[in-house]
Amino acid sequence: MKRVYFLLAFSALGMNVYGQKTTDQRVAELLSKMTLEEKVGQMVQYSGFEYATGPQHSNSAAVLDEIKKGKVGSMLNVAGAEETRAFQKLAMQSRLKIPLLFGQDVIHGYRTTFPVNIGQAASWDLGMIEKSERIAATEASAYGIHWTFAPMVDIARDPRWGRVMEGPGEDTYLGTQIGLARIKGFQGKGLGSLDAVMACAKHFAAYGAAVGGRDYNSVDMSLRQLNETYLPPFKAASEAGVATFMNSFNDINGIPATANQYIQRNLLKGKWNYKGFVVSDWGSIGEMIPHGYAKDTAEAAEKAIQGGSDMDMESRVYMAELPKLVKEGKVDTKLVDDAAGRILTKKFEMGLFDDPYRFSNEKRQKEQVNNQENRKFGREFGSKSIVLLKNKDNILPLSKTVKTVALIGPFGKETVSNHGFWSVAFKDDTQRIVSQFDGIKNQLDKNSTLLYAKGCNVDDQDKTMFAEAVETARKADVVIMTLGEGHAMSGEAKSRSTIGFSGVQEELLKEIAKTGKPIVLMINAGRPLIFNWAADHIPAIVYTWWLGTEAGNSIADILFGTVNPGGKLPMTFPRTEGQIPVYYNHYNTGRPAKNNTDRNYVSAYIDLDNDPKFPFGFGLSYTEFTYSDLVLSSENLKGDQKLNISVTVSNTGKYDGEEVVQLYIRDLFGKVVRPVKELKGFKKIFIKKGETKKVEFTLTPENLKFFDDELNFDWEAGEFDIMVGTNSQNVQTKRVNWVK
Ligand code: GLC
């Protein structure tokens, strides 16, 4: 009994069992000493000057001065042991010596870069995704970074939106699992570990649903759709303890996310009881003026803090306006205490009050400059992200002793392009990044010849290099074409109205095809592209995204069969832009098309086949996987019973390989219409050639829940189709009846 009183006494004093002050106690004590300006200062974030990732103000001298006065809480785009130490020293000159947080966009690797995130999603390999973020966190924290603005968990169904490249694709379940793996990787053993960084779930919310796929555009949808499709990855991130959130540029149903009380107060900090802090996206607080939601910066600041935005990234509105608003009684000082308190809590958890320089360590940084272990992982992760879309007559894998190979296309000798968008560029990248040419050369037999012709530029009408490319192709036994979109044609502010190969690339391909040489096409992109002619005429196609530091080696591993491709598309590939949005988990409508060509009085286009060019979850292998014996533990279930599902998968081909076995359901009738398919599970398995494996899943009523038109989240009794297969179109189905 004494122990209980002892504990109670300590907790009353805000102490833990070891008699140390709890973080809450330390935060409360510090807040009690802070002036209003110092509290608001914690809510201010400026960008460093070298890697600005948005429209930047120029007055760097003023920023340094404000840091010394304790009027800045965080800097982004300041990196490196030396530079972070220098900035931290300025903060230590402030009255209360409150350390800065250093944030940066560590989106798909840091010193070692990995596939762009949509490519990583194509691996469906949660273990590799988590490990890649563990490596990224280790490298970034060694460079003095405390906080990454990742994972981006925006579900997106429109490939015209350039930022699909950094997201998890179109599916809520897959996107949620990937977001959780990333957070676990980034935060590792927990905040305060020297190799852990604070993660940031972004962009809150529904940024990927911008009208027309045009970046920063409005989002307008039912709260039901918002809760059903776009919010689950964020709710899961909150429950998983993600350190921070970043809100989004877009308005949601007429209210900018930055000031949107429904998502930031009612849900995030209310119902979800989130204790971390929310940073605005670059300048988005001030952008409420062009949004037409605030008439001036004072109103913008007032609405943003009321709306739940804790830190102001680079709009410079909070410091200018909040102290005045509090003094005028327009903003309750409690809101400032809450916001500053949330931010200070993270600084304590990161151990920065104990040692503000603990992450700024030149020795740790040096160890991460060109970590060979990390590169080796990057090479493996790259090949696991590649999707084999076509392999007619098994032209792939190529033999390493092919006499003459021609690599043709504008990306063949590129190095930095393989980073894709959202990579911090380092001066030695051109030496470190393995080009496609070098990767292929590394694996070709020494008696073989590798020819190269650029053929055309990425995005212009210049055909003067065609002749040389055709000549080069004629000399080869096999041609590898490397086409797509430029690495900086996807990413932020990179929406495209047409998403085919840019420039004259397709014309080049047609000219090379006229030579009659066998062609393998590699497609480099940060999003689904449209390439119908190639898909119909070229025998072998691999989707290589942008794969990072080890790109060339990852690609060669697939082309020469060192690795058997196992990637699956995380987004549907449309036939035309006119078909967008097209996604697998659509509703059936009252007049569903019955097949790919049925167009009469059904929901279809009169001028286009109904199916997408490649469906969600699609990807081939060099081997064959055969599915059989879909077995359910019962076809009649009641209440909280579990449904056990098993399927037999056999590798009936000539290569060992990995297969992503996908589990979908269909709720046949509901108080709101339900999708024709919903991904509810997947397992990536390795099966040796000639072997067979049984794959098992379990479903409970929890997996059947959905939001109805009154936003109740529950499941309904009824019939469900249970589907298992190799992609969202090719499944085996059995039906169950589940009563409450
Ligand atoms: C950008 C992006 C956001 C990024 C931030 C900092 O505008 O929208 O994803 O984290 O600014 O670079």
Residues whose N, C-alpha, C, O or C-beta is under 5 A from the ligand:
A	BS01	GLC	T53 G54 D105 F149 D281 W282
